[in-house]
Every structure is written in C-alpha cells, then in structure tokens.
Amino acid sequence: MKSHFRWVVVFLLFIISMTNFIDRASISFAISDIAKEFNFSNLEKGYILSAFGIGYLLTILFGGILADRLGAHKVLTVACILWILATLSIGFAQSFIMLFLSRGFLGLAEGPNFPCVTKVIKDWLPLSERNLALSLSVVAVPLSLALSGPIVTSLMLGFNWRGMYFILAGLSLVFIFLWWFLFRDNPADSKQVLKEELSLITADIHDSERAPSDLNIMDILKNETLIANNWGYFVYGFYLFFFMTWMPSYIKSKFDYSLSEIGWLTMIPWIFASILMVFAGWLSDYIYRKNKCFRLSRTYPLMFSQLIGGLSLIPLVFCQQIEWFILCVSLSVGAVISVNPIYYSVNIDTAGNRAATSYGLMGLLLSLSGIIAPILAGWVVNLTGEFNAVLMIMFGLSLSSILIFWLFHNKNKMVM
C-alpha cells in the first residue's frame, strides 16, 4: 500500500497560508471605511497599510532561524496563535496609533509562516517534486487575494469592518488544531508515512543538503545567486504589496465602482496568477528533470516573469476601459506573482540545511517592499493625484531585476 501523506502536509500549508493572507489582505478593502471613520488622509492610509511590513521585517528572519532550529511544528503553531490575537486587536482599534500597532503586530505574528513553509517542503518533498509542492502551497497567496475580495466585502457589508476581523480570527483558530495534531517535523516520526513514501522523500537528497549544518548567515549573504534572488524578491514584493493594498483604491479612483463590484473585479488578476503559479511550478520541475540545469529551470523563468510584468504596466497609463485595465493588471500580476515558488526553490537549491534561514533573509527584502510600496504609492498619489508615476517606478524595478538575474543568478550553473 502506498501513502501520499506528504501531499496532505502540502494541503495543510496551503490552508494555513490562505488564512494568513486573507487576514493581511483584508485591510485593502477595509481601509476606505476605516479612513472615513477616522478621517485619514491618503498618506495616513499608506502608513496603516505599511505597518504590517514593519512587524514582518522584525520576525521573518528570526522565524526562519527558529524553524531551522526548533522545527516548523512548534514555530508555526505559536505564530498562528499570535496572528489570531493580532487580528482581534485590529477589530478593537479606536485610533490611528492602535490601528498602526495592531497591523504591525499582525506582521510580527505572520513573519515565520513562509520560512516554515520552506523548511517543511525541504524536509518532506523530494527534489523532483518541490517546485510543484511549493506552487500548491504558496498558490494560497494569489488565491486568497482573489477570494478575499468577495469574502471580506460580504463580511463588511453584513457585520461592518470590525465584525469582519472578529470572524476572520475565529476561522484561523480551526487550523491550529489540524496543524498541531497532524504534522510532525520529521516524516519518519509521522504514523501516516509508510516506508515506501519515506524512501521516496529521502531518495534524492541534493548535494547542497549534505552541506555542513553550520552554514552561517555570512555565507548566505555573500552568495551571488542568493543576492540576485533577494533583489528579485524585493521587486516581486513591491508588485505584490502595491496591488494587494492599493488595487481597490486604484480601481475606485479610475472607474468609480462600488465596494462590492470592486471586490469581484479584484478576483480576476489573482485567480489568473493562481493558475499560472501552478503551471510555473510544474514547468520549472519539468525543465530541471530534463536538463538538470538551474539556470534554465530557475533563472530564465524569473527573468521572463519580470519582463512580462513590467511591460504590462505601460498600457495602464493610457487605459480608460475597465476590460483592458483588468486584462493588463492580470498579465502583470500573473506574470510576477506566478514564479513565487521558484524564489523559494532557489533558497533550497543553494542553502540546503539552512533553507529557512536563507528564506528569512530573502523575506527581509519582501518586508521592506511591504513597507515602502504602500507608503510610496500613498505619497505619490498625494503629490500627483494619480498612480501613473508608481507604475513607472515598478517598471524600472523590473528592468533592474532582469539585469541582475542575467549577471549573477545561477551564472555558474548552466549545466548540472
């Protein structure tokens, strides 16, 4: 009898990451009502939107180090409990300071999530399945952003923005128990994993994973591939946080749709990104199996994604029809977001036993983008009254990442 429990673990990661991202993305729909209640300016809205990134910055590296040392079982359980408390605190907030601190607390609590995902995939999946597994885990990001539109707006219309946060906190509680009772850090310790599956999981341990366990942060910081990967992830994060936090307001300013209509419209780019992400993960694994080449299977897909993502922004400057607007946003979001699992894989490929720590360092750049993108967008919109300059900044960032990928990313790994 064969067991496939590793895919149950992947599904658990998917569910937990989805609740994680719905909690953090809900602010983009609530911010208009919150701003109206507290009379916030666009710049103040930008600070509230960016507060998450500040908290995230403080724990994402620490979460990766803890995941490598203590295991994802304990670390992710504690993180889940903390982000439930943070979500509740947003619902109780009565001032700008309380909202800012609560959003920062949410970022602080959610920081360890994706380093734990990296650790679990490295420990539970063979190399030949990792990109697909990562795709199926982190597809929760665009899919949750797609579903958060109708879910969050419906909850807000039924229970107001405070009630929405209380309900989201309750939903997250369910998944803590599933994770605690079903998951084990070592597949060999899981009663659900039979001998044949365990042999498959451990059969093709990559050479980098046989590296000494004392690989330190300075080794990771000096690695050219990881440096390039981290910059690309910053650009990825800028796209993610801009569209996650400002897309509803962008649509509202350009086309004057209702909150409910905007909630449904924002589903389209994220659903498209979800579909592309699964395909990108499968394609990267397929190319690696055929060529054993990290440059072909990792670097080139990352470069192509940034090229399409950046070029798709240009028509938005001139676009006056909602159909074309959503099409271009979908192409940009889909291209950039879909290769998220490949960024994870590069950490596993390169850092081996310190993959979670390596992701934590990469996540620092993501959290910086989560701080910079919302504030910069709010400042630019206050200054110019439109989003076009923000789009051109993003286009320039894409060009910079393509150049850096070409020069430094897996440059010595043309043939494996």
N, C-alpha and C positions, 0 to 999 in steps of 0.2 A: 504493500500500500504506500502511495506517495503522499507526502504532506506538502502544502504550499503556504505554510503559516507566515513566511516572510512577506507575502503579499497582504496578509491581514495586518501585519505591522505597518506596511506602507499605507494601507487604508486608514489606520489609526492616526498616522502622521498627517494624512490629508484632512481628516475631520478636525483634528486639533488646530491645524494651521488655518483652516477655513474659519473657525470660530474666532481665532486670533485676529484674522484680518478684517472680518466683519466688524469686530469691536473697534479696531483702529480706524477703519474707513468711514464709520457711521458719522463722524464729525463733519465730513464734507457736505452731508445733507442737513445736519442739524445746525450748522454754523449760521445759516441765514436767520432762523428763528432765534437762535442764541444772541446773535448780533442785534436783532430787533428788540429783544427783551432787555439787553444791557446797553444798547446804543453804542456798539463798537464801530470803529472805522475799519476800512479795508486793511490798514496796517496792523491794527489790533487783532483783526481776524487772522492775519498772517502769523502773528505771534502765537495765537492759540493753536493754529494748525501745525506750527513747527515745534511746539512744546514736546510732542511725542518723540521727535528726533533727538532732543536733548537727553531725555531719560534713556532712550535706546542706546545712545552713544556711551552712556556710563556703564551699561551691563553687557553689551553684546560680546565684547572681548572677554570679560570676566566670565560670562556664561559659557563661552567656548572652552576656556581653561578648566572650569568646573566640570563640564561634560566629559572632557578627556580624562579627568582625574577621578570623578565620583560616579560617572555614568549618567545617561540620559533619563533613566528611570526616576531617580530622586530629583534631579535638577528640574526636569520638565514638570513634575508634579507640583513642586513648590512654586514654580513660575506661574502655573495655571491658577493656583490659589491666590497669588498676589494680583494677577490681572483681573480676577473677578472682583476683588476689593477695589481696585482702581476704577473699574467700570462703574461700580456702585457710587464711588465718590464723585464721578462726573455728574451723575444724576442728582446728587445732593448739592452741587456747587451753587453758590449765591453771589459770586463776584468774579471779576477778571482774574484776580490772583488765585482763587480757588480753582477756577477752570484751568488756568495755566499749570498749576501744580498737579492737578488730577491727571491732566493729559501727560505731563512729564512722568508721573507715577506709572501710568499705563505703559509708556515706552520703557521705563525701567523694568517693569514686570515681564514684558514681552521680548526683551532683548535676547534671552537664552534660547528662544524657540528654534530658530533656524540653525544655530550651531548644533543643537541637539539633533535636528533632522540630519545634518551632515554626518554626525557621529553614528547615528543609527543606520543610515544607508551604508556607510563604510563597513560597519560590523555585521550587517545582516544580508547584504546582497553581494553576489559575485560580480567581478568587474564587468562582465559582458551584459549585465542587466542593470547596471547602476544608473545610466542616464535615463532609461525608461522609468525606473523606480523613482528617481528624483523628479522626473516630469509629472508622474502620477501623484507625488507628494506635494510639490510646490505649485501644481496647477490650481491648488486651492487659492493661490493669490489672485489671479485674474478671475477665477470662477466666483470667489467670494465677493470681489468687487462688482461683478456682474449681478449677483443675487442681492447684494446689499442695497442696490437702488430700490427695487420694489419692496424688499423686506423692511428696510429702515423707514422708507416713506410711508408705508402702510402702518407700521407701528407708531410713527409720529402722528399720523392723521387720527389714529384710534386712541392713543394714550399720551400724546404730546412728547417732546423730546426727552423729558426726564423719565417718563414711563418707559420709553424705548430702551434707555440704558439699563433700567432695572430688569427688564425682560431678558435682554442680552446677557446680563450677568447670570441669571438663572439657567439659561441654556448651556453656558460654559461649564456649569457645575457637573452636569451629567458625564462629560467626557473625562474628568479627572479620575473617576472611579474605573472607567474602562481601561485607561492607561495604566493605573496602578496595579490592577489585578491581572491584566492580560500580558503586559510587556515585561521582558527581562533583558538586561543589558547584554548578556552573552547568549547567543542562540542555543548553545549546549545546555544551558540551565532551564530552557523552556520545555515543558512537558508536551507541548503541541508540535515540536520539531522532531521528526523522525530521523533515523540515521542517514537515510538516503539524501534527504534535504540538507542535513548538516554537512555532508560530504560535498554537495554542490556548492554550498555557501563558501566553504573554505578551500575549494579545489584550485582556484586560480588567483590566489593572493598575489597581488602585484609586487614587484621588487621594491617599490618605494615604501610599501607597508612593512617590509622586513627591515627597514632602516632602524637605527637605534632609537629607543623611546625618549632619549634625552635631547632630541632635536629641539632647539630653543627658538624663541621669538626672533632673535637677531638673524638666525639662518633664514627664517621665513621672510623677514624684512629685506634681506639682501638679494632674494631670488628674483631675477628679471621677469620671469614668466608671471610670478605672483604679483609683482609691482604693476605690470601691464594689466593683469586681470583685475586688480583692485581699482585702477583708474576706470576701466571699462564698467565696473560695477557701480562706481560713483555716477557715471553718466546714465547707466540703467536706472539708478535710484532717482536721479533728477527727473527723468521721464515719469517714473512710477509715482513719485510724490506730487509732481505738478498735476498730472491727470487725476490722481486719486483725490487730491484736496481741492483743486480749483475747477475741474471739469464742469460740475453742476453750475457754478457761478459763471463760468465762461459761456456755457450754453444760454443761461438766463440773460446775460448781458447782450448777447448777439441775436437771440431769436425770441426772447420773452415768453418762454413756455412756463406752464405751471410746475409746481414741485413734483406732482405725480407723473406728469409727462416726462420731465427730466429724468426721474428715476428709471423709467422704462427705456429712454433713449440711451442712457449711460450703460445699459446692459450690453449693447451691441459690440462696442470695441473690446470689452473684457471677455465676452463669450468667444469672439474671434481669436483673441490671444490665448484662451484656454485650449481651443482646438489646435492652434499652431504649436503650442508648447508640447503637447503630447507627441505631435509629429516631429518636432525638432529633437526631442529626446530619443525617439526611435531612430531617426536619421543619423544622429551622432553615434549611437551604438552600432548601427549598421556599417557606417563608414569605418569605424575602428575595427570591427570584426574582419572587414575586407582588407584593410591596409595596415592595421597596427600602427597608425600614424596620428599622433596627437595634433600636429599642425593642420592636417586635413579634417580631422573629426571634431576638433575643438575651436581652433583659431579662426579658420575661414568662416564657419557659421556665425561666429561672434562679429566678425568684420561685416559680413553681408547684412546682418540684422541692424547694425548701426547705420549702414548706408541707406537702406530702405526706410528706416525710422526717421532719419534726418530729412531725406528728400520728400517724404510725405507731409512734412510740416509746411513746406513752402506754399502749396495751394491754399492753406488755411488763411493766409494773409488776405487773399482776394475772394474767398468763398462767401457767397451770400445765400446759398440754398442749403437747407438742413441736410438733404440727402447726400450732397457732395461733402459737406462738413463731416458727417458721421463716417463716410467712406474713408476720407483721408485720416481722420483720427484713428479709425480702426486699423488701417495699414501701419500707421506709426506705432501705436500701442502694441499691436500684434507682433510686429517685427522685433521691437526692442524687448518686450516682456517675454516672448516665447523661448528665448535662449537662456533664461534664468537658470535652469538645471545645469547647463554647461559650465557656468561660472562655478557652481558647487563642485562639479566633477574635476575641474582643474585643481581645486584645493586637495581633493582626494588623490588625484594622479600625482601631485607634486609633493604634498606634505605628509602623505601616508598616515603614520600613527598620531600625528598632530593636526589632522584634518579639521577638527572642530576649532582648535586654536587658530589655525590659518583662516578659517571662515570668520572667526571672531574679528580678526584684523581687517579682513575684507568688509565685514559688516560695519566697522567704524566709518568707512567711506560711505556706506549706504546711509548710516545715521546722520552723517554730515550733510548728505544731499537732502535728507528729510528735514533738516533744519534750514538749509539755505534755500531750497526750491520754493517752499511756501512763502517765506519772508520776502525773498527777492521778487517773486511774482506779485505779491501784495504791494511792494514798494513801486515796482514798475507800473502797475495798473493805476496806483495813486498818482504817479508822475505824468503818465501819458494818456490815461483814460482808456487804454486798450491792451490786448495781450500780444500784439504782433512782435514787440521787441523781445518778449520772453521766448517766443518761438524761434527767433533768430539766434538767441543765446544757446538754445538747445541744439540747433543745427550745428553751430560752431563746436559744441561739446562732442557731438557725434563725429565730426571730422577729426578732432584731436584723438579720439579713441581709436579710430581706424588706423591712423598713422602709428600710434603707439603699439597697437596689436601687430602691425606689419613689421615693426622694427625689433620688438622684444618678446613677443608672446610665442612660446614653444619654438623659438628660432633654431634650436639645436635638435629638434625632434621631428625633422622632416620624414625620417624613416625609422620605424621601431623594429 
